[in-house]
Amino acid sequence: MTENYIDHFLNHVLPELRIAVIGDIMVDRYVFGKVERISPEAPVPVNKVDHMTSVLGGAANVASNLANLDCHVFLGGLIGDDENASLLHQLLEDAHIDGSGLVVRQDHATTTKMRILGARQQMVRLDFEEVTPLAVTEEEQLMTWLYNCVAAGLDGIILSDYKKGVLTDSLAQSIIKEANRAGIPVLVDPKGSDWTKYNGADFVTPNMKELSDCLGRPVANEGQAVVAAAEILHEQYQFAHLMVTRSEKGITVIGRDGKVWNNPATAQEVFDVSGAGDTVAAAFLSAIAGHLSIRTSLQIANAAAGIVVTKVGTYPIHRHELLKLWQEWQPAHWHPYQPLSREEAAEKIRQWQKKGDTVVFTNGCFDILHRGHVLYLQQAAMLGQHLVVGLNSDASVRRLKGETRPLVKQEDRAILLSALACVDEVVIFEEDTPKELLQVLRPDILVKGGDYKADEVVGRESVKRVEIISFEDGYSTTGLIQKIADLVKKGKL
């Protein structure tokens, strides 16, 4: 993924995306003032009001983030027929959000949250709301609207659940099934302890508290604890990816297949986290809808979150801010693939095996990656669910191949291998053979290339079985080097 491609996404793809947001719609009202004394009536601070403002909240804040990214946004949910509903309509119009999916219920309070702030810090919050589930007719009204949106063309759907009654079990499942049928990625921002209604979603995005609530116990904000919690939920529910927002530790995505993506948070001075999860959902889903990889989508979402937490109140991300930050942030924070230590690889292999997956291992120098290497690795990967490659270190290659080798240093060889879709992880080893490495990793299958016999393969005692795969004729690093040398000798290079 090149920087130019991401610039293209931010400049040209985002403005063309069409995304629907369905969920609990709110109005966020803010009262800003100064606190300079304590009330004589009670031991509470006196806030001298300076000004007040209102912005879109809840699912509407997700929509606002998408609109400020210049996506075409369609919003569905429940509102009342009251003063705050009128304010909501005006805010949607100002934000250029299509509110044709709003279901209006008479004698119902439009959910509104009023925050009182002094010295840039929130002092108290007042909630005005009625929590009642949608009626069957209201669900049907929303689904009819969604069918029309899908027919007109949608690139993504976000379900923003604040447990206020809109996303009932039946409605959530109807939406997800329609999205699956139409091939539209759907992301869910969850609430509650039972996530059955989110089955079939592509991404479910809890924060640490929501993750703990679902499991019914506290989950430590540590990598292994988060991955272990995700594995439990993947066994219990049927969604493709769990994306956990981990505050200062960034965001971690755990796939149903055991793959893990992690993106650390950028250091920022945090004034207010209101709506930060909405920003992550909007930025991530828009990137996925724009066909960016999970890794790149995570980086964009984290960059967006890094902006909004420095603002006071519910603050939607703007596309020009994200583009500017990306241009500044990407060169400094882009981290190329880092090979795992043998201990890290062993732990990951144990996790895969615990799920019943077959782990395949092979090893080699892979100096000047070529077609023969790729075909060999693809065949090896087909023997199981995960392929781990043991990579000879530079010192090891010199001992095996001579002082002029390797031509490509170990860090670069690891990056090239990791870029192959068939390779899950790379581990560099210093020894001449992978025997000691295999004693630690203990994969299920050891693959060797060439005309070896299984009982001759080094490390065979550490695996369940050995497989021999023939190399592609006519492809070798030595042959490439010789061809280049011949061309240089003839003056053609």
C-alpha positions as CSV (number, residue, x, y, z in Angstrom):
1,M,0.0,0.0,0.0
2,T,1.7,3.3,-1.1
3,E,1.2,6.7,0.3
4,N,0.0,7.9,-3.1
5,Y,-2.8,5.4,-3.0
6,I,-3.9,6.6,0.4
7,D,-3.8,10.2,-0.8
8,H,-6.0,9.1,-3.7
9,F,-8.4,7.4,-1.3
10,L,-8.7,10.6,0.9
11,N,-9.0,12.9,-2.1
12,H,-11.1,11.0,-4.5
13,V,-12.7,7.8,-3.2
14,L,-14.2,9.2,0.1
15,P,-16.4,11.8,-1.6
16,E,-17.9,9.1,-3.8
17,L,-18.8,6.6,-1.0
18,R,-22.5,6.1,0.0
19,I,-22.9,4.9,3.6
20,A,-26.0,4.2,5.7
21,V,-26.0,4.7,9.5
22,I,-28.8,3.1,11.5
23,G,-29.2,3.3,15.3
24,D,-29.9,5.5,18.3
25,I,-30.0,9.1,17.3
26,M,-29.3,11.8,19.8
27,V,-28.7,15.6,20.1
28,D,-25.7,16.6,22.2
29,R,-26.1,20.0,23.8
30,Y,-23.2,21.8,25.5
31,V,-23.2,24.6,28.0
32,F,-19.8,26.3,28.3
33,G,-19.0,28.6,31.2
34,K,-16.4,29.6,33.8
35,V,-16.1,28.3,37.3
36,E,-14.7,30.9,39.8
37,R,-16.6,30.2,43.0
38,I,-18.6,27.8,45.1
39,S,-22.3,28.3,45.6
40,P,-23.4,29.6,49.0
41,E,-26.5,27.4,48.7
42,A,-24.6,24.1,48.5
43,P,-21.0,22.9,48.2
44,V,-21.1,22.9,44.4
45,P,-19.3,25.0,41.8
46,V,-21.1,27.9,40.2
47,N,-20.8,27.8,36.4
48,K,-21.2,31.3,34.8
49,V,-22.6,30.4,31.4
50,D,-20.8,32.0,28.5
51,H,-22.4,30.2,25.5
52,M,-24.4,27.1,24.4
53,T,-24.2,25.0,21.4
54,S,-25.8,21.8,19.9
55,V,-24.4,19.1,17.7
56,L,-25.4,15.7,16.4
57,G,-24.8,12.8,18.8
58,G,-25.1,9.0,18.9
59,A,-25.7,7.4,15.5
60,A,-26.1,11.0,14.2
61,N,-22.6,11.7,15.3
62,V,-21.3,8.7,13.3
63,A,-23.3,10.2,10.3
64,S,-21.8,13.6,11.0
65,N,-18.3,12.2,10.9
66,L,-19.0,10.5,7.6
67,A,-20.5,13.6,6.2
68,N,-17.5,15.6,7.2
69,L,-15.3,13.1,5.4
70,D,-17.5,14.1,2.4
71,C,-19.3,10.8,2.1
72,H,-22.9,10.6,1.0
73,V,-24.7,9.7,4.2
74,F,-28.1,8.2,4.8
75,L,-29.4,8.2,8.4
76,G,-32.1,5.9,9.9
77,G,-33.5,5.8,13.5
78,L,-36.2,7.0,15.8
79,I,-37.0,10.5,16.9
80,G,-39.9,12.3,18.6
81,D,-42.1,15.2,17.5
82,D,-40.6,17.8,19.9
83,E,-38.4,20.8,20.1
84,N,-35.2,18.7,20.0
85,A,-36.4,16.9,16.9
86,S,-36.8,20.2,15.1
87,L,-33.2,21.1,16.2
88,L,-32.0,17.7,15.0
89,H,-33.6,18.2,11.5
90,Q,-31.8,21.6,11.2
91,L,-28.5,20.0,12.3
92,L,-28.9,17.3,9.7
93,E,-29.7,19.8,7.0
94,D,-26.6,21.9,7.9
95,A,-24.4,18.7,7.8
96,H,-25.9,17.6,4.4
97,I,-27.1,14.3,5.8
98,D,-30.0,12.6,4.2
99,G,-32.5,12.0,7.1
100,S,-35.1,10.2,5.0
101,G,-34.8,7.1,7.3
102,L,-36.0,8.9,10.4
103,V,-39.1,7.3,12.0
104,V,-41.1,9.9,13.9
105,R,-43.1,8.7,17.0
106,Q,-45.6,11.0,18.6
107,D,-45.3,11.9,22.3
108,H,-41.8,10.5,22.3
109,A,-38.7,12.4,23.6
110,T,-35.9,12.8,21.1
111,T,-32.9,11.6,23.0
112,T,-30.8,14.6,24.2
113,K,-27.8,14.8,26.4
114,M,-26.8,18.2,27.9
115,R,-23.3,18.6,29.1
116,I,-22.2,21.4,31.5
117,L,-18.5,22.3,31.0
118,G,-16.2,24.6,33.0
119,A,-12.6,25.3,32.3
120,R,-12.8,22.9,29.3
121,Q,-13.7,20.0,31.6
122,Q,-17.1,18.3,31.8
123,M,-18.8,18.9,35.2
124,V,-22.1,17.1,34.8
125,R,-24.4,15.6,32.2
126,L,-28.2,15.8,32.0
127,D,-30.0,13.1,29.9
128,F,-33.5,13.5,28.4
129,E,-34.6,10.2,26.9
130,E,-37.2,7.4,26.7
131,V,-35.9,3.9,26.2
132,T,-38.6,1.8,24.3
133,P,-38.1,-0.7,21.5
134,L,-39.4,-0.1,18.0
135,A,-42.8,-1.4,17.1
136,V,-43.1,-3.9,14.3
137,T,-44.5,-1.3,12.0
138,E,-41.6,1.0,12.7
139,E,-39.1,-1.7,12.0
140,E,-40.8,-2.4,8.7
141,Q,-40.7,1.3,7.8
142,L,-36.9,1.3,8.5
143,M,-36.3,-1.8,6.4
144,T,-38.3,-0.5,3.5
145,W,-36.1,2.6,3.6
146,L,-32.9,0.5,3.7
147,Y,-34.0,-1.7,0.8
148,N,-34.4,1.5,-1.3
149,C,-31.0,2.7,-0.2
150,V,-29.4,-0.6,-1.2
151,A,-31.2,-0.6,-4.5
152,A,-29.8,2.9,-5.2
153,G,-26.3,1.8,-4.2
154,L,-24.6,1.6,-0.8
155,D,-20.9,1.0,-0.1
156,G,-21.2,0.4,3.7
157,I,-23.6,0.2,6.7
158,I,-22.9,1.2,10.3
159,L,-25.1,0.1,13.2
160,S,-24.7,2.4,16.1
161,D,-26.3,0.8,19.1
162,Y,-26.7,2.7,22.4
163,K,-29.3,0.3,23.7
164,K,-32.1,3.0,23.4
165,G,-34.5,0.7,21.6
166,V,-33.9,1.2,17.8
167,L,-31.7,-1.8,17.1
168,T,-33.9,-4.6,18.3
169,D,-32.8,-8.2,17.8
170,S,-35.1,-8.6,14.7
171,L,-34.1,-5.3,13.1
172,A,-30.4,-5.8,13.6
173,Q,-30.5,-9.3,12.0
174,S,-32.7,-8.1,9.1
175,I,-30.2,-5.3,8.4
176,I,-27.1,-7.6,8.6
177,K,-28.7,-10.3,6.4
178,E,-29.6,-7.7,3.8
179,A,-26.0,-6.3,3.9
180,N,-24.6,-9.8,3.5
181,R,-26.9,-10.6,0.6
182,A,-25.9,-7.4,-1.1
183,G,-22.2,-7.8,-0.4
184,I,-22.1,-4.6,1.7
185,P,-19.6,-4.4,4.6
186,V,-21.4,-3.8,7.9
187,L,-19.8,-2.5,11.1
188,V,-21.5,-2.6,14.5
189,D,-20.8,-0.4,17.5
190,P,-22.3,-2.7,20.2
191,K,-23.9,-2.4,23.6
192,G,-25.1,-4.9,26.2
193,S,-24.0,-8.4,27.3
194,D,-25.7,-10.4,24.5
195,W,-24.3,-9.8,21.0
196,T,-26.4,-12.5,19.3
197,K,-28.2,-9.9,17.3
198,Y,-24.9,-8.9,15.7
199,N,-24.2,-12.3,14.2
200,G,-23.1,-12.0,10.6
201,A,-21.6,-8.6,10.9
202,D,-18.2,-8.0,9.3
203,F,-16.8,-5.9,12.2
204,V,-18.0,-5.5,15.9
205,T,-16.2,-2.6,17.6
206,P,-16.4,-2.6,21.4
207,N,-14.2,-0.5,23.7
208,M,-12.7,-2.2,26.7
209,K,-15.7,-1.6,29.0
210,E,-18.1,-3.0,26.4
211,L,-15.8,-6.0,25.9
212,S,-15.8,-6.7,29.6
213,D,-19.6,-6.2,29.8
214,C,-20.2,-8.8,27.1
215,L,-17.9,-11.4,28.8
216,G,-19.4,-10.6,32.3
217,R,-16.0,-10.0,33.8
218,P,-13.2,-7.5,33.6
219,V,-10.7,-7.8,30.8
220,A,-7.2,-6.4,31.3
221,N,-6.1,-3.9,28.7
222,E,-3.2,-6.1,27.6
223,G,-2.6,-7.7,24.2
224,Q,-2.9,-11.4,25.2
225,A,-6.0,-10.7,27.4
226,V,-7.8,-8.9,24.6
227,V,-7.0,-11.6,22.1
228,A,-8.1,-14.3,24.5
229,A,-11.4,-12.5,25.1
230,A,-11.9,-12.2,21.4
231,E,-11.4,-15.9,20.9
232,I,-14.1,-16.6,23.4
233,L,-16.5,-14.3,21.7
234,H,-15.6,-15.7,18.3
235,E,-16.6,-19.1,19.6
236,Q,-19.9,-17.8,21.0
237,Y,-20.9,-15.5,18.1
238,Q,-20.7,-15.4,14.4
239,F,-19.1,-12.2,13.2
240,A,-16.0,-11.9,11.1
241,H,-13.8,-9.5,13.1
242,L,-13.7,-8.0,16.5
243,M,-12.2,-4.5,16.6
244,V,-11.4,-3.5,20.2
245,T,-10.7,0.2,20.9
246,R,-8.2,0.3,23.7
247,S,-7.8,4.0,24.7
248,E,-4.2,4.9,25.0
249,K,-3.1,1.4,23.7
250,G,-4.7,1.9,20.3
251,I,-6.9,-0.5,18.4
252,T,-6.7,-4.2,18.0
253,V,-8.5,-6.3,15.4
254,I,-8.9,-10.0,15.9
255,G,-10.2,-12.0,12.9
256,R,-12.3,-15.1,13.2
257,D,-9.4,-17.0,11.6
258,G,-7.1,-15.9,14.4
259,K,-5.3,-13.1,12.5
260,V,-4.5,-10.1,14.7
261,W,-3.9,-6.5,13.6
262,N,-2.7,-3.9,16.1
263,N,-2.2,-0.2,15.7
264,P,-0.9,1.8,18.7
265,A,-2.4,5.1,19.6
266,T,-0.6,8.3,18.9
267,A,0.4,10.4,22.0
268,Q,-2.1,13.3,22.4
269,E,-3.3,15.6,25.1
270,V,-6.8,14.4,25.8
271,F,-9.5,16.9,26.6
272,D,-12.7,14.9,25.9
273,V,-13.3,11.4,24.6
274,S,-17.0,12.1,23.8
275,G,-17.8,10.6,20.4
276,A,-14.3,9.2,19.8
277,G,-15.7,5.7,19.2
278,D,-18.1,7.1,16.6
279,T,-15.1,8.7,14.8
280,V,-13.2,5.4,14.8
281,A,-16.3,3.6,13.4
282,A,-16.8,6.1,10.7
283,A,-13.2,6.4,9.6
284,F,-12.6,2.6,9.7
285,L,-15.8,1.6,7.9
286,S,-15.3,4.3,5.2
287,A,-11.7,3.0,4.6
288,I,-13.0,-0.6,4.4
289,A,-15.8,0.5,2.0
290,G,-13.1,2.1,-0.1
291,H,-11.4,-1.3,-0.4
292,L,-8.4,-0.4,1.8
293,S,-6.8,-3.2,3.8
294,I,-7.6,-3.8,7.5
295,R,-4.1,-2.6,8.5
296,T,-4.4,0.7,6.5
297,S,-8.0,1.2,7.7
298,L,-6.8,0.9,11.3
299,Q,-4.1,3.5,10.7
300,I,-6.6,5.9,9.3
301,A,-9.1,5.3,12.1
302,N,-6.4,5.8,14.7
303,A,-5.3,9.0,13.1
304,A,-8.9,10.3,13.1
305,A,-9.4,9.4,16.8
306,G,-6.1,11.2,17.6
307,I,-7.7,14.4,16.3
308,V,-11.1,14.3,18.0
309,V,-9.8,13.5,21.5
310,T,-7.9,16.9,21.5
311,K,-11.2,18.7,21.0
312,V,-13.9,19.6,23.6
313,G,-17.3,18.0,23.1
314,T,-18.6,15.8,20.3
315,Y,-16.4,16.8,17.4
316,P,-16.7,15.2,13.9
317,I,-13.5,14.6,12.0
318,H,-13.1,16.6,8.8
319,R,-11.5,15.2,5.6
320,H,-9.0,18.0,5.2
321,E,-7.9,17.5,8.8
322,L,-7.4,13.8,8.2
323,L,-5.5,14.4,5.0
324,K,-3.2,16.9,6.6
325,L,-2.6,14.7,9.6
326,W,-2.0,11.7,7.4
327,Q,0.6,13.6,5.3
328,E,2.4,14.6,8.5
329,W,1.8,11.4,10.5
330,Q,2.4,8.7,8.0
331,P,6.1,9.1,7.4
332,A,6.9,9.3,11.1
333,H,4.6,6.6,12.3
334,W,4.6,4.0,9.5
335,H,6.1,0.9,10.9
336,P,7.3,-1.8,8.5
337,Y,6.6,-5.4,9.3
338,Q,8.5,-6.7,12.3
339,P,9.3,-10.4,12.4
340,L,8.2,-12.2,15.6
341,S,10.7,-13.5,18.2
342,R,10.6,-17.3,18.5
343,E,8.7,-16.9,21.8
344,E,6.1,-14.6,20.2
345,A,5.7,-17.0,17.3
346,A,5.3,-20.0,19.7
347,E,2.6,-18.2,21.6
348,K,0.7,-17.4,18.4
349,I,1.0,-21.0,17.2
350,R,-0.4,-22.3,20.5
351,Q,-3.4,-19.9,20.1
352,W,-4.0,-21.2,16.5
353,Q,-3.7,-24.8,17.5
354,K,-6.0,-24.3,20.5
355,K,-8.7,-23.4,18.0
356,G,-8.0,-26.6,16.0
357,D,-6.1,-24.9,13.2
358,T,-3.2,-26.6,11.4
359,V,0.0,-24.7,11.5
360,V,2.5,-25.2,8.6
361,F,6.2,-24.3,8.9
362,T,8.9,-24.0,6.3
363,N,12.3,-22.3,6.2
364,G,14.9,-20.9,3.9
365,C,17.1,-18.0,2.9
366,F,14.7,-16.5,0.3
367,D,17.4,-14.1,-1.0
368,I,16.0,-12.3,-4.1
369,L,12.4,-13.5,-3.9
370,H,11.2,-15.0,-7.2
371,R,8.4,-17.0,-8.8
372,G,9.7,-20.3,-7.5
373,H,9.7,-19.1,-3.9
374,V,6.2,-17.8,-4.2
375,L,4.7,-20.9,-5.8
376,Y,6.5,-23.1,-3.2
377,L,5.1,-21.0,-0.3
378,Q,1.6,-21.0,-1.8
379,Q,1.6,-24.8,-2.0
380,A,2.9,-25.0,1.6
381,A,0.2,-22.7,2.9
382,M,-2.5,-24.9,1.3
383,L,-1.6,-27.7,3.7
384,G,-3.1,-25.9,6.7
385,Q,-4.7,-22.7,8.0
386,H,-1.5,-20.8,8.9
387,L,2.0,-20.6,7.4
388,V,5.0,-19.6,9.5
389,V,8.3,-19.0,7.6
390,G,11.6,-19.5,9.4
391,L,14.1,-17.1,7.7
392,N,17.9,-17.6,7.9
393,S,19.6,-14.5,9.3
394,D,22.3,-12.7,7.3
395,A,25.0,-14.4,9.3
396,S,23.5,-17.8,8.7
397,V,23.1,-17.1,5.0
398,R,26.8,-16.1,4.7
399,R,27.9,-19.4,6.4
400,L,25.7,-21.4,4.0
401,K,26.0,-19.5,0.8
402,G,29.3,-17.6,1.0
403,E,30.6,-14.2,1.9
404,T,28.8,-12.4,-1.1
405,R,25.4,-13.5,0.2
406,P,22.8,-12.5,1.1
407,L,22.2,-9.7,-1.5
408,V,19.0,-8.7,0.4
409,K,19.4,-8.1,4.2
410,Q,17.2,-10.1,6.6
411,E,14.8,-7.2,7.5
412,D,14.0,-6.6,3.9
413,R,13.6,-10.3,3.2
414,A,11.2,-10.5,6.1
415,I,9.1,-7.6,4.8
416,L,8.9,-9.1,1.3
417,L,7.8,-12.5,2.7
418,S,5.2,-10.9,5.0
419,A,3.6,-9.1,2.1
420,L,2.6,-12.4,0.6
421,A,-1.0,-13.3,1.4
422,C,-0.1,-16.9,2.0
423,V,2.4,-16.1,4.8
424,D,1.1,-15.4,8.3
425,E,4.3,-14.8,10.2
426,V,8.1,-14.7,9.7
427,V,10.7,-15.7,12.4
428,I,14.4,-15.0,11.8
429,F,16.8,-17.6,13.2
430,E,20.6,-17.4,13.6
431,E,21.4,-21.2,13.5
432,D,22.3,-23.0,10.2
433,T,19.3,-25.2,10.6
434,P,15.8,-24.6,12.1
435,K,16.2,-27.6,14.5
436,E,16.3,-25.4,17.7
437,L,13.6,-23.1,16.4
438,L,11.3,-26.0,15.7
439,Q,11.8,-27.3,19.2
440,V,10.3,-24.1,20.5
441,L,7.6,-23.5,17.8
442,R,6.3,-27.1,17.4
443,P,4.1,-26.5,14.4
444,D,1.9,-29.3,13.0
445,I,3.5,-29.8,9.6
446,L,7.1,-29.2,8.4
447,V,7.5,-28.5,4.7
448,K,10.8,-29.0,2.8
449,G,11.5,-28.2,-0.8
450,G,13.5,-30.4,-3.2
451,D,14.2,-34.1,-3.4
452,Y,14.6,-34.8,0.3
453,K,13.2,-37.9,2.0
454,A,11.0,-37.2,5.0
455,D,13.2,-39.2,7.4
456,E,16.2,-37.0,6.4
457,V,14.6,-33.6,7.2
458,V,16.1,-31.7,10.1
459,G,13.6,-31.0,12.8
460,R,11.2,-33.7,11.9
461,E,11.0,-34.9,15.5
462,S,9.3,-31.6,16.5
463,V,6.3,-31.9,14.2
464,K,3.4,-34.3,13.5
465,R,4.4,-34.9,9.9
466,V,6.8,-33.8,7.1
467,E,5.8,-32.8,3.6
468,I,8.1,-32.6,0.6
469,I,7.3,-30.1,-2.2
470,S,9.2,-30.0,-5.4
471,F,10.7,-26.6,-6.5
472,E,9.6,-25.0,-9.7
473,D,12.2,-25.9,-12.4
474,G,14.2,-23.0,-13.9
475,Y,13.9,-20.7,-10.9
476,S,16.6,-20.1,-8.4
477,T,18.4,-17.2,-6.7
478,T,21.8,-18.5,-7.9
479,G,20.5,-18.6,-11.4
480,L,19.3,-15.0,-11.2
481,I,22.6,-13.9,-9.8
482,Q,24.5,-15.7,-12.6
483,K,22.2,-14.2,-15.3
484,I,22.8,-10.7,-13.9
485,A,26.6,-11.3,-13.8
486,D,26.6,-12.5,-17.4
487,L,24.7,-9.4,-18.5
488,V,27.1,-7.1,-16.7
489,K,30.1,-9.0,-18.2
490,K,28.7,-8.4,-21.7
491,G,28.2,-4.7,-20.9
492,K,24.4,-5.0,-21.2
493,L,23.8,-3.8,-17.6
